[in-house]
Amino acid sequence: MAIGRETVENLIKISKPKWRTSISQVAPNRITTRGYPQEDLIENISFAEMVYLLLKGEIPSKSQSKMLQSVLVSFCDHGVTPPSTQMARIMASTGSSMNSCVAGGLLSFGKHHAGALELSMKVLQDALKHVEIERIDSESVDLVQTAAQMVVDRYRSKGEKIPGFGHRFHQEDPRPPKLIDMAIKYDCFGIHTELALNIQEILFKTKGVRMNIDGANAGILSDLGFEWELGTGIFMIGRLPALVAHVNEEKVRETPFRKLFEIEEIYYDGPDIKKLDEFFNID
């Protein structure tokens, strides 16, 4: 006999469970995620679609799925240049386990590395918090241009860089133009991406600064409906496979205890040698 929802809710109140989740339900011989049996998901949806389902609670359209997949791929790797990758590889060279090395890389994400996506999403979403536009037209473009100028002026007044624009390595990050083209192709281009492009236009005219990967994906992810608080998490999903690859490469190709520099390259600028007996008046 089927148990009604009211009965289930009453049982929950009586048992006072310590955990509550709307993501997945696990019961003997059954696992459902967001209401879908996992054996059905295994057969029918992609990894990007599963990520979307977990984070947003619904299966994306095919266009949204392709767009999110492209976003995740765009985050995949940036060589050994990021501090997180260097951290993971240094830990690997000491003989630490795979999980410890990858965790070390992830833990090195912060405001100045990997946090820019989240910050950029917040900038775009805050600027358009009270704006509801179903399509980009002449009237909305004027509104977005005004919002872009306000964002630029606010950051200039503080003497700060706008997250998502400029790159420490690239004068022109090769990834954003492709992502913007794909957003248009998949009908995922919306007001937040339009705002990011308008900010770029202002910055390029005045400073020669272009949008970076975080700025492009901040607009696209915002247009896909992701809240800015998920930004760093989404970046982690995209970058995790690269950290695994780098840790493995370090272990199988390099000699242990890697050094990033020689002793001659370390410059000491502390005090000269002190005599302890003078401090304690030792005879």
The 8 nearest C-alpha neighbors of each residue, nearest first, counted from 0:
[[1, 2, 3, 6, 4, 7, 5, 10],
 [2, 0, 3, 4, 6, 7, 5, 8],
 [1, 3, 6, 0, 4, 7, 5, 8],
 [4, 2, 6, 5, 7, 1, 8, 0],
 [3, 5, 7, 6, 8, 2, 9, 1],
 [6, 4, 8, 7, 3, 9, 2, 10],
 [5, 7, 9, 3, 4, 8, 10, 2],
 [6, 8, 4, 10, 9, 5, 11, 3],
 [9, 7, 11, 5, 10, 6, 4, 12],
 [8, 10, 12, 6, 11, 7, 5, 13],
 [9, 11, 7, 13, 8, 12, 14, 6],
 [12, 10, 8, 14, 9, 13, 15, 7],
 [11, 13, 9, 15, 10, 14, 8, 16],
 [12, 14, 10, 11, 15, 9, 16, 8],
 [13, 15, 11, 12, 16, 10, 9, 17],
 [16, 14, 12, 13, 11, 17, 10, 18],
 [17, 15, 18, 14, 11, 19, 12, 13],
 [18, 16, 15, 19, 14, 11, 20, 12],
 [19, 17, 16, 20, 15, 21, 11, 14],
 [18, 20, 17, 21, 16, 22, 11, 15],
 [21, 19, 22, 18, 23, 24, 33, 17],
 [20, 22, 23, 33, 19, 24, 32, 56],
 [23, 21, 33, 20, 32, 53, 24, 56],
 [24, 22, 32, 31, 33, 21, 25, 20],
 [23, 25, 31, 30, 32, 26, 22, 21],
 [24, 26, 30, 29, 23, 31, 27, 28],
 [25, 27, 29, 28, 30, 24, 31, 23],
 [26, 28, 29, 25, 30, 24, 31, 36],
 [27, 29, 26, 30, 25, 31, 36, 38],
 [30, 28, 26, 27, 25, 31, 36, 24],
 [31, 29, 25, 24, 37, 36, 26, 32],
 [32, 30, 36, 35, 24, 34, 37, 23],
 [31, 33, 23, 34, 35, 22, 37, 36],
 [32, 34, 22, 35, 23, 56, 31, 21],
 [33, 35, 32, 31, 36, 23, 24, 22],
 [34, 36, 31, 32, 33, 37, 40, 39],
 [37, 35, 31, 39, 38, 30, 32, 40],
 [36, 38, 40, 39, 31, 30, 41, 35],
 [37, 39, 41, 40, 36, 42, 30, 35],
 [40, 38, 37, 42, 41, 36, 43, 35],
 [39, 41, 37, 43, 42, 38, 44, 36],
 [42, 40, 38, 39, 43, 37, 44, 45],
 [43, 41, 40, 39, 44, 38, 37, 45],
 [42, 44, 40, 41, 39, 45, 38, 48],
 [43, 45, 40, 48, 42, 41, 49, 46],
 [46, 44, 48, 47, 49, 43, 41, 64],
 [45, 47, 49, 48, 50, 44, 68, 51],
 [48, 46, 50, 68, 49, 45, 64, 51],
 [47, 49, 51, 45, 46, 50, 64, 44],
 [50, 48, 52, 46, 51, 47, 53, 45],
 [51, 49, 47, 53, 48, 52, 54, 46],
 [50, 52, 48, 54, 49, 53, 55, 47],
 [53, 51, 57, 56, 49, 58, 55, 50],
 [52, 54, 50, 51, 56, 55, 49, 22],
 [53, 55, 51, 52, 56, 50, 57, 225],
 [56, 54, 52, 57, 51, 53, 225, 58],
 [55, 57, 52, 53, 33, 54, 58, 51],
 [58, 56, 52, 55, 59, 51, 33, 53],
 [57, 59, 52, 48, 51, 60, 56, 49],
 [60, 58, 63, 64, 48, 57, 61, 51],
 [59, 61, 63, 62, 64, 58, 65, 48],
 [62, 60, 64, 63, 65, 59, 66, 48],
 [63, 61, 185, 65, 64, 60, 66, 186],
 [62, 64, 66, 60, 61, 65, 59, 67],
 [63, 65, 61, 67, 62, 66, 48, 59],
 [66, 64, 68, 62, 63, 67, 69, 61],
 [65, 67, 63, 69, 68, 64, 62, 70],
 [68, 66, 70, 64, 69, 65, 63, 71],
 [67, 69, 65, 71, 47, 66, 70, 64],
 [68, 70, 72, 66, 67, 71, 73, 65],
 [71, 69, 67, 73, 68, 72, 66, 216],
 [70, 72, 237, 68, 74, 73, 69, 67],
 [71, 73, 75, 69, 74, 70, 68, 237],
 [74, 72, 70, 71, 75, 69, 174, 237],
 [73, 75, 237, 72, 71, 238, 76, 234],
 [76, 74, 238, 72, 237, 73, 241, 71],
 [77, 75, 241, 78, 74, 238, 73, 242],
 [78, 76, 80, 79, 81, 75, 74, 241],
 [77, 79, 80, 76, 81, 84, 241, 245],
 [78, 80, 84, 81, 85, 77, 82, 245],
 [79, 81, 78, 77, 82, 84, 85, 83],
 [82, 80, 83, 84, 79, 85, 77, 78],
 [83, 81, 85, 84, 86, 80, 107, 112],
 [84, 82, 104, 86, 107, 81, 85, 87],
 [85, 83, 87, 86, 82, 81, 79, 104],
 [86, 84, 82, 88, 83, 87, 79, 89],
 [85, 87, 83, 89, 84, 88, 104, 82],
 [86, 88, 100, 104, 84, 90, 85, 89],
 [89, 87, 91, 85, 246, 90, 86, 249],
 [90, 88, 92, 86, 91, 87, 85, 257],
 [89, 91, 87, 93, 88, 92, 100, 95],
 [92, 90, 88, 95, 94, 89, 93, 246],
 [91, 93, 255, 256, 89, 90, 94, 257],
 [94, 92, 256, 90, 91, 95, 255, 89],
 [93, 95, 91, 92, 96, 90, 255, 250],
 [96, 94, 91, 93, 90, 99, 100, 97],
 [95, 97, 99, 98, 100, 94, 91, 90],
 [96, 98, 100, 99, 101, 95, 246, 91],
 [97, 99, 101, 100, 96, 102, 95, 103],
 [100, 98, 102, 96, 97, 101, 103, 95],
 [101, 99, 87, 103, 97, 102, 90, 98],
 [100, 102, 104, 98, 103, 99, 87, 242],
 [101, 103, 99, 105, 104, 100, 98, 106],
 [104, 102, 100, 106, 101, 105, 87, 99],
 [103, 105, 83, 87, 101, 107, 102, 106],
 [104, 106, 102, 107, 103, 108, 101, 83],
 [107, 105, 103, 108, 104, 102, 83, 109],
 [106, 108, 104, 83, 105, 109, 103, 82],
 [109, 107, 113, 106, 112, 105, 83, 114],
 [108, 110, 112, 114, 111, 113, 107, 106],
 [109, 111, 114, 112, 115, 113, 108, 118],
 [110, 112, 109, 114, 115, 113, 108, 162],
 [111, 113, 109, 108, 114, 110, 115, 81],
 [114, 112, 108, 115, 109, 231, 116, 111],
 [113, 115, 110, 109, 112, 116, 117, 231],
 [114, 116, 118, 117, 162, 113, 119, 163],
 [117, 115, 213, 119, 118, 114, 230, 217],
 [116, 118, 230, 120, 227, 119, 115, 114],
 [119, 117, 115, 121, 120, 116, 162, 122],
 [118, 120, 162, 122, 116, 121, 163, 117],
 [121, 119, 217, 227, 117, 123, 118, 122],
 [120, 122, 118, 124, 227, 119, 123, 125],
 [123, 121, 119, 125, 120, 124, 126, 118],
 [124, 122, 126, 120, 121, 125, 191, 119],
 [123, 125, 121, 127, 126, 128, 122, 120],
 [126, 124, 128, 122, 127, 123, 121, 129],
 [125, 127, 123, 124, 128, 122, 146, 150],
 [128, 126, 130, 124, 125, 129, 123, 146],
 [129, 127, 125, 124, 130, 126, 131, 123],
 [130, 128, 127, 131, 126, 125, 124, 132],
 [131, 129, 127, 128, 132, 126, 142, 190],
 [132, 130, 129, 133, 127, 128, 190, 134],
 [133, 131, 134, 130, 139, 135, 190, 189],
 [132, 134, 131, 135, 189, 190, 136, 139],
 [135, 133, 132, 136, 189, 190, 139, 131],
 [134, 136, 139, 140, 190, 137, 189, 133],
 [135, 137, 139, 138, 140, 134, 141, 132],
 [138, 136, 140, 139, 141, 135, 142, 134],
 [139, 137, 141, 140, 136, 142, 135, 143],
 [138, 140, 142, 136, 141, 137, 135, 143],
 [141, 139, 143, 137, 142, 138, 136, 144],
 [142, 140, 144, 139, 138, 143, 145, 137],
 [141, 143, 139, 145, 140, 144, 146, 138],
 [142, 144, 146, 140, 145, 141, 194, 147],
 [145, 143, 147, 141, 146, 142, 197, 140],
 [144, 146, 142, 148, 143, 147, 149, 141],
 [145, 147, 143, 149, 144, 148, 150, 126],
 [148, 146, 144, 198, 150, 149, 145, 197],
 [147, 149, 151, 145, 150, 146, 152, 144],
 [148, 150, 146, 152, 147, 151, 153, 145],
 [151, 149, 147, 153, 148, 152, 146, 154],
 [150, 152, 148, 154, 149, 153, 155, 147],
 [153, 151, 155, 149, 150, 154, 148, 156],
 [154, 152, 150, 156, 151, 155, 149, 157],
 [155, 153, 157, 159, 151, 156, 152, 158],
 [154, 156, 158, 152, 157, 153, 151, 159],
 [155, 157, 153, 154, 158, 152, 159, 151],
 [158, 156, 154, 155, 159, 153, 152, 160],
 [157, 159, 155, 156, 154, 160, 153, 161],
 [160, 158, 154, 157, 155, 161, 156, 153],
 [159, 161, 162, 154, 158, 164, 155, 165],
 [160, 162, 164, 163, 154, 159, 151, 119],
 [163, 161, 119, 115, 164, 118, 160, 214],
 [214, 162, 164, 213, 119, 211, 210, 115],
 [165, 163, 210, 211, 162, 209, 161, 214],
 [164, 166, 208, 209, 211, 210, 163, 167],
 [167, 165, 169, 168, 211, 170, 164, 172],
 [166, 168, 169, 165, 170, 211, 172, 164],
 [169, 167, 166, 170, 172, 80, 171, 165],
 [170, 168, 171, 172, 166, 167, 165, 173],
 [169, 171, 172, 166, 168, 165, 209, 208],
 [172, 170, 169, 173, 209, 211, 166, 210],
 [171, 173, 169, 211, 174, 170, 175, 212],
 [174, 172, 171, 175, 176, 177, 169, 211],
 [173, 175, 177, 172, 176, 212, 178, 73],
 [176, 174, 178, 215, 177, 212, 179, 173],
 [177, 175, 179, 178, 174, 180, 173, 215],
 [176, 178, 180, 175, 179, 174, 181, 173],
 [179, 177, 181, 175, 180, 176, 182, 174],
 [180, 178, 182, 176, 181, 177, 175, 183],
 [181, 179, 177, 183, 178, 182, 184, 176],
 [180, 182, 184, 178, 183, 179, 185, 177],
 [183, 181, 187, 188, 179, 185, 184, 180],
 [182, 184, 186, 188, 180, 181, 185, 187],
 [183, 185, 181, 182, 186, 180, 187, 188],
 [186, 184, 62, 182, 187, 183, 181, 66],
 [185, 187, 183, 184, 188, 182, 62, 189],
 [186, 188, 182, 185, 183, 189, 222, 223],
 [189, 187, 182, 183, 186, 192, 219, 222],
 [190, 188, 222, 192, 191, 187, 193, 135],
 [189, 191, 193, 192, 194, 135, 222, 188],
 [192, 190, 218, 194, 193, 189, 222, 123],
 [193, 191, 218, 195, 194, 190, 189, 219],
 [192, 194, 190, 196, 191, 195, 189, 197],
 [195, 193, 191, 197, 192, 196, 143, 147],
 [196, 194, 192, 198, 197, 193, 218, 199],
 [197, 195, 199, 193, 194, 198, 200, 192],
 [196, 198, 200, 194, 199, 195, 147, 144],
 [197, 199, 147, 195, 201, 200, 196, 202],
 [200, 198, 196, 202, 197, 201, 209, 210],
 [199, 201, 197, 203, 198, 202, 196, 204],
 [200, 202, 198, 204, 199, 203, 205, 197],
 [203, 201, 199, 205, 206, 208, 204, 200],
 [202, 204, 207, 208, 200, 206, 205, 201],
 [205, 203, 201, 202, 207, 206, 200, 208],
 [204, 206, 202, 203, 207, 201, 208, 200],
 [207, 205, 208, 203, 202, 204, 201, 209],
 [206, 208, 203, 204, 205, 202, 209, 170],
 [209, 207, 203, 206, 202, 165, 164, 210],
 [210, 208, 165, 199, 164, 203, 171, 211],
 [209, 211, 164, 214, 199, 165, 163, 215],
 [210, 212, 164, 214, 213, 163, 172, 165],
 [213, 211, 215, 175, 214, 216, 174, 172],
 [214, 212, 116, 163, 216, 211, 215, 217],
 [163, 215, 213, 217, 211, 212, 216, 210],
 [216, 214, 212, 175, 217, 218, 213, 219],
 [215, 217, 219, 213, 218, 214, 220, 212],
 [218, 216, 120, 214, 220, 215, 219, 213],
 [217, 219, 192, 191, 221, 216, 215, 220],
 [218, 220, 216, 222, 221, 217, 192, 223],
 [221, 219, 223, 222, 217, 225, 218, 216],
 [220, 222, 224, 218, 225, 223, 219, 217],
 [221, 223, 219, 224, 220, 189, 191, 218],
 [224, 222, 220, 221, 225, 219, 187, 63],
 [223, 225, 221, 222, 226, 220, 55, 219],
 [226, 224, 221, 220, 223, 227, 229, 222],
 [227, 225, 228, 229, 224, 221, 230, 120],
 [226, 228, 120, 121, 229, 230, 117, 225],
 [227, 229, 226, 230, 117, 231, 121, 232],
 [230, 228, 232, 227, 231, 226, 233, 225],
 [231, 229, 117, 233, 227, 232, 228, 116],
 [230, 232, 234, 233, 117, 114, 229, 235],
 [233, 231, 235, 229, 234, 230, 236, 228],
 [234, 232, 236, 230, 235, 231, 229, 237],
 [233, 235, 231, 237, 232, 236, 238, 230],
 [236, 234, 232, 238, 233, 237, 239, 231],
 [235, 237, 233, 234, 239, 238, 232, 71],
 [236, 238, 71, 74, 75, 234, 235, 239],
 [239, 237, 75, 235, 241, 74, 236, 240],
 [238, 240, 242, 241, 236, 235, 237, 243],
 [241, 239, 243, 242, 238, 244, 75, 237],
 [242, 240, 244, 243, 239, 238, 76, 75],
 [241, 243, 245, 239, 244, 240, 101, 246],
 [242, 244, 240, 246, 241, 245, 247, 101],
 [243, 245, 241, 247, 242, 246, 248, 240],
 [246, 244, 248, 242, 247, 243, 241, 249],
 [247, 245, 249, 243, 88, 248, 244, 91],
 [246, 248, 250, 244, 245, 249, 243, 251],
 [249, 247, 245, 251, 250, 246, 252, 244],
 [248, 250, 246, 253, 247, 252, 251, 88],
 [249, 251, 247, 248, 252, 253, 91, 246],
 [250, 252, 248, 249, 253, 247, 254, 246],
 [253, 251, 249, 248, 250, 254, 247, 255],
 [252, 254, 249, 250, 251, 255, 248, 92],
 [253, 255, 256, 257, 252, 92, 250, 249],
 [256, 254, 92, 257, 93, 253, 94, 250],
 [257, 255, 92, 93, 258, 254, 89, 94],
 [256, 258, 92, 255, 89, 259, 254, 93],
 [259, 257, 260, 256, 261, 89, 92, 255],
 [258, 260, 257, 261, 89, 85, 256, 264],
 [259, 261, 258, 264, 262, 265, 263, 257],
 [262, 260, 263, 264, 258, 259, 265, 257],
 [261, 263, 264, 265, 260, 266, 258, 259],
 [264, 262, 261, 265, 266, 260, 267, 259],
 [263, 265, 262, 261, 260, 266, 267, 259],
 [266, 264, 262, 263, 267, 261, 260, 268],
 [265, 267, 264, 268, 263, 262, 269, 261],
 [266, 268, 269, 265, 270, 264, 271, 263],
 [267, 269, 266, 270, 271, 265, 272, 264],
 [268, 270, 267, 271, 272, 266, 273, 265],
 [271, 269, 272, 268, 273, 267, 274, 266],
 [270, 272, 273, 269, 268, 267, 274, 275],
 [273, 271, 270, 274, 269, 275, 268, 267],
 [274, 272, 271, 275, 270, 277, 278, 276],
 [273, 275, 276, 277, 272, 278, 279, 271],
 [274, 276, 278, 277, 273, 279, 281, 280],
 [277, 275, 281, 279, 280, 278, 274, 282],
 [278, 276, 280, 275, 279, 274, 281, 273],
 [277, 279, 275, 276, 280, 274, 281, 273],
 [278, 280, 276, 281, 277, 275, 282, 274],
 [281, 279, 277, 276, 278, 282, 275, 274],
 [282, 280, 276, 279, 277, 278, 275, 274],
 [281, 280, 276, 277, 279, 275, 278, 274]]
